Amino acid sequence: MDQKKIDRINALARKSRESGLTEEEKQEQALLRREYVDSVVGNLKSQLDTITIVDEKGRKTKLKQKGE
C-alpha cells in the first residue's frame, strides 16, 4: 500500500471525527481500510512463511499453520 492511500485513510478518519462523512466517503474509507488490512496480513504471512525452527539436534523445520 502506498503512502498516498495511507494519507487518505488518515484524512478521512480526521474528517469523520470533525464533521462526519458522506456515504460515498464512508464507502471509500471502508475499501481503503480493507486494502490496508489485507496488505498487513499478507506481509505478516510472508514473514511467517520464512521462519524455520531449529531443534536441539540442529534439524530445521518450517513453521506450519495450526492444523497442518
PALO-370595 format. One record per atom (N, C-alpha, C, O): residue in three letters; x, y, z; atom name. Coordinates in Angstrom, 1 decimal, padded with zeros to 4 digits. Layout:
PALO-370595
dodren/east/north/up/kegu
Ala/X/Y/Z/CA
...
***
This chain:
PALO-370595
dodren/east/north/up/kegu
Met/000.9/-001.2/000.0/N
Met/000.0/000.0/000.0/CA
Met/000.9/001.2/000.0/C
Met/001.9/001.3/000.8/O
Asp/000.6/002.2/-000.9/N
Asp/001.4/003.4/-000.9/CA
Asp/001.0/004.4/000.1/C
Asp/-000.1/004.4/000.7/O
Gln/001.9/005.4/000.2/N
Gln/001.7/006.4/001.3/CA
Gln/000.5/007.3/001.0/C
Gln/-000.1/007.8/001.9/O
Lys/000.2/007.5/-000.3/N
Lys/-001.0/008.4/-000.7/CA
Lys/-002.3/007.8/-000.1/C
Lys/-003.1/008.5/000.4/O
Lys/-002.4/006.4/-000.2/N
Lys/-003.6/005.8/000.3/CA
Lys/-003.7/005.9/001.8/C
Lys/-004.7/006.1/002.4/O
Ile/-002.5/005.7/002.5/N
Ile/-002.5/005.8/003.9/CA
Ile/-002.9/007.2/004.4/C
Ile/-003.6/007.4/005.4/O
Asp/-002.3/008.2/003.7/N
Asp/-002.7/009.6/004.0/CA
Asp/-004.2/009.8/003.8/C
Asp/-004.8/010.6/004.6/O
Arg/-004.7/009.2/002.8/N
Arg/-006.2/009.4/002.5/CA
Arg/-007.0/008.8/003.6/C
Arg/-008.0/009.3/004.1/O
Ile/-006.6/007.6/004.1/N
Ile/-007.3/006.9/005.2/CA
Ile/-007.2/007.9/006.4/C
Ile/-008.3/008.0/007.1/O
Asn/-006.1/008.4/006.7/N
Asn/-006.0/009.3/007.9/CA
Asn/-006.8/010.6/007.7/C
Asn/-007.4/011.1/008.6/O
Ala/-006.9/011.1/006.5/N
Ala/-007.7/012.3/006.2/CA
Ala/-009.1/012.0/006.4/C
Ala/-009.9/012.8/007.0/O
Leu/-009.6/010.9/005.9/N
Leu/-011.0/010.5/006.1/CA
Leu/-011.3/010.3/007.6/C
Leu/-012.4/010.6/008.1/O
Ala/-010.4/009.7/008.3/N
Ala/-010.6/009.5/009.8/CA
Ala/-010.7/010.8/010.5/C
Ala/-011.6/011.0/011.4/O
Arg/-009.9/011.8/010.1/N
Arg/-009.9/013.1/010.7/CA
Arg/-011.2/013.8/010.4/C
Arg/-011.9/014.3/011.3/O
Lys/-011.6/013.7/009.2/N
Lys/-012.9/014.3/008.8/CA
Lys/-014.1/013.7/009.5/C
Lys/-015.0/014.4/009.8/O
Ser/-014.0/012.4/009.6/N
Ser/-015.1/011.6/010.3/CA
Ser/-015.3/012.1/011.7/C
Ser/-016.4/012.3/012.2/O
Arg/-014.2/012.4/012.4/N
Arg/-014.2/012.9/013.8/CA
Arg/-014.7/014.3/013.9/C
Arg/-015.5/014.7/014.8/O
Glu/-014.3/015.1/012.9/N
Glu/-014.6/016.5/012.9/CA
Glu/-016.0/016.9/012.5/C
Glu/-016.8/017.6/013.1/O
Ser/-016.4/016.4/011.3/N
Ser/-017.7/016.8/010.7/CA
Ser/-018.5/015.7/010.1/C
Ser/-019.6/015.9/009.7/O
Gly/-018.0/014.5/010.1/N
Gly/-018.8/013.4/009.6/CA
Gly/-018.5/013.2/008.1/C
Gly/-017.9/014.0/007.4/O
Leu/-018.8/012.0/007.6/N
Leu/-018.5/011.6/006.2/CA
Leu/-019.8/011.4/005.4/C
Leu/-020.9/011.1/006.0/O
Thr/-019.7/011.7/004.1/N
Thr/-020.9/011.3/003.2/CA
Thr/-020.9/009.8/003.0/C
Thr/-019.9/009.1/003.4/O
Glu/-021.9/009.3/002.5/N
Glu/-022.0/007.9/002.2/CA
Glu/-020.9/007.4/001.2/C
Glu/-020.3/006.4/001.4/O
Glu/-020.6/008.3/000.3/N
Glu/-019.5/008.0/-000.7/CA
Glu/-018.2/007.9/000.0/C
Glu/-017.4/007.0/-000.3/O
Glu/-017.9/008.8/000.9/N
Glu/-016.7/008.8/001.7/CA
Glu/-016.6/007.6/002.6/C
Glu/-015.5/007.1/002.8/O
Lys/-017.7/007.2/003.2/N
Lys/-017.7/006.1/004.1/CA
Lys/-017.4/004.8/003.3/C
Lys/-016.6/004.0/003.8/O
Gln/-017.9/004.7/002.1/N
Gln/-017.5/003.5/001.2/CA
Gln/-016.1/003.5/000.9/C
Gln/-015.4/002.5/000.9/O
Glu/-015.6/004.7/000.5/N
Glu/-014.1/004.8/000.2/CA
Glu/-013.3/004.5/001.4/C
Glu/-012.3/003.7/001.2/O
Gln/-013.7/004.9/002.5/N
Gln/-012.9/004.6/003.8/CA
Gln/-012.9/003.1/004.0/C
Gln/-011.9/002.6/004.4/O
Ala/-014.0/002.5/003.9/N
Ala/-014.1/001.0/004.1/CA
Ala/-013.2/000.3/003.1/C
Ala/-012.6/-000.7/003.5/O
Leu/-013.3/000.7/001.8/N
Leu/-012.4/000.0/000.8/CA
Leu/-010.9/000.2/001.1/C
Leu/-010.1/-000.8/001.1/O
Leu/-010.6/001.4/001.5/N
Leu/-009.2/001.7/001.8/CA
Leu/-008.7/000.9/003.1/C
Leu/-007.6/000.4/003.1/O
Arg/-009.6/000.8/004.1/N
Arg/-009.2/000.1/005.3/CA
Arg/-009.1/-001.4/005.0/C
Arg/-008.1/-002.0/005.5/O
Arg/-010.0/-001.9/004.2/N
Arg/-009.9/-003.3/003.8/CA
Arg/-008.6/-003.6/003.1/C
Arg/-007.9/-004.6/003.4/O
Glu/-008.2/-002.7/002.2/N
Glu/-007.0/-002.9/001.4/CA
Glu/-005.8/-002.8/002.4/C
Glu/-004.8/-003.6/002.2/O
Tyr/-005.8/-001.9/003.3/N
Tyr/-004.7/-001.8/004.3/CA
Tyr/-004.6/-003.1/005.1/C
Tyr/-003.5/-003.6/005.3/O
Val/-005.7/-003.6/005.6/N
Val/-005.7/-004.8/006.5/CA
Val/-005.2/-006.0/005.7/C
Val/-004.4/-006.8/006.1/O
Asp/-005.6/-006.1/004.4/N
Asp/-005.2/-007.2/003.6/CA
Asp/-003.7/-007.1/003.3/C
Asp/-003.0/-008.1/003.3/O
Ser/-003.2/-005.9/003.2/N
Ser/-001.8/-005.7/003.0/CA
Ser/-001.0/-006.1/004.2/C
Ser/000.1/-006.8/004.1/O
Val/-001.4/-005.7/005.4/N
Val/-000.7/-006.1/006.6/CA
Val/-000.7/-007.6/006.8/C
Val/000.3/-008.2/007.2/O
Val/-001.9/-008.2/006.6/N
Val/-002.0/-009.6/006.8/CA
Val/-001.1/-010.4/005.8/C
Val/-000.4/-011.3/006.1/O
Gly/-001.1/-009.9/004.5/N
Gly/-000.2/-010.5/003.5/CA
Gly/001.3/-010.4/003.9/C
Gly/002.0/-011.4/003.7/O
Asn/001.7/-009.3/004.4/N
Asn/003.1/-009.1/004.8/CA
Asn/003.4/-010.0/006.0/C
Asn/004.5/-010.6/006.0/O
Leu/002.5/-010.1/006.9/N
Leu/002.7/-011.0/008.1/CA
Leu/002.9/-012.4/007.6/C
Leu/003.7/-013.2/008.1/O
Lys/002.0/-012.9/006.8/N
Lys/002.0/-014.3/006.3/CA
Lys/003.3/-014.5/005.6/C
Lys/003.9/-015.6/005.7/O
Ser/003.8/-013.6/004.7/N
Ser/005.1/-013.8/004.0/CA
Ser/006.2/-013.9/005.0/C
Ser/007.2/-014.7/004.8/O
Gln/006.2/-013.1/006.1/N
Gln/007.2/-013.2/007.1/CA
Gln/007.2/-014.5/007.8/C
Gln/008.2/-015.1/008.1/O
Leu/006.0/-015.0/008.2/N
Leu/005.9/-016.2/008.9/CA
Leu/006.3/-017.4/008.0/C
Leu/006.8/-018.4/008.5/O
Asp/006.1/-017.3/006.7/N
Asp/006.5/-018.4/005.8/CA
Asp/008.0/-018.6/005.7/C
Asp/008.5/-019.6/005.4/O
Thr/008.8/-017.5/006.1/N
Thr/010.2/-017.6/006.0/CA
Thr/010.8/-018.2/007.3/C
Thr/012.0/-018.4/007.4/O
Ile/010.0/-018.3/008.4/N
Ile/010.5/-018.8/009.7/CA
Ile/010.8/-020.3/009.7/C
Ile/010.0/-021.1/009.3/O
Thr/012.0/-020.6/010.2/N
Thr/012.3/-022.1/010.4/CA
Thr/012.6/-022.2/011.9/C
Thr/013.2/-021.4/012.5/O
Ile/012.3/-023.4/012.4/N
Ile/012.6/-023.7/013.8/CA
Ile/013.7/-024.7/013.8/C
Ile/013.7/-025.7/013.0/O
Val/014.7/-024.5/014.6/N
Val/015.8/-025.4/014.7/CA
Val/015.8/-026.1/016.1/C
Val/015.7/-025.4/017.1/O
Asp/015.7/-027.4/016.0/N
Asp/015.6/-028.2/017.3/CA
Asp/017.0/-028.4/017.9/C
Asp/018.0/-027.9/017.3/O
Glu/017.1/-029.1/019.0/N
Glu/018.3/-029.4/019.7/CA
Glu/019.4/-030.1/018.9/C
Glu/020.6/-029.9/019.0/O
Lys/018.9/-030.9/017.9/N
Lys/019.8/-031.7/017.1/CA
Lys/020.2/-031.0/015.8/C
Lys/020.9/-031.5/015.0/O
Gly/019.7/-029.8/015.7/N
Gly/020.1/-029.0/014.5/CA
Gly/019.2/-029.2/013.3/C
Gly/019.5/-028.6/012.2/O
Arg/018.1/-029.9/013.5/N
Arg/017.2/-030.1/012.3/CA
Arg/016.3/-028.9/012.2/C
Arg/015.8/-028.3/013.1/O
Lys/016.2/-028.5/010.9/N
Lys/015.4/-027.3/010.6/CA
Lys/014.0/-027.7/010.1/C
Lys/013.9/-028.6/009.3/O
Thr/013.0/-027.1/010.6/N
Thr/011.6/-027.4/010.3/CA
Thr/010.9/-026.1/010.0/C
Thr/011.0/-025.1/010.7/O
Lys/010.2/-026.0/008.9/N
Lys/009.4/-024.8/008.5/CA
Lys/008.3/-024.7/009.5/C
Lys/007.7/-025.7/009.9/O
Leu/007.9/-023.4/009.8/N
Leu/006.8/-023.2/010.6/CA
Leu/005.5/-023.5/009.8/C
Leu/005.4/-023.2/008.7/O
Lys/004.6/-024.2/010.5/N
Lys/003.4/-024.7/009.8/CA
Lys/002.1/-024.0/010.4/C
Lys/002.2/-023.5/011.6/O
Gln/001.1/-023.9/009.6/N
Gln/-000.2/-023.4/010.1/CA
Gln/-000.8/-024.4/011.1/C
Gln/-000.6/-025.6/010.9/O
Lys/-001.5/-023.9/012.0/N
Lys/-002.2/-024.7/013.0/CA
Lys/-003.1/-025.7/012.3/C
Lys/-003.9/-025.2/011.4/O
Gly/-003.1/-026.9/012.5/N
Gly/-004.0/-027.9/011.9/CA
Gly/-003.3/-028.6/010.7/C
Gly/-003.9/-029.5/010.2/O
Glu/-002.1/-028.2/010.3/N
Glu/-001.5/-028.9/009.2/CA
Glu/-000.8/-030.2/009.7/C
Glu/-000.2/-030.9/008.9/O
***
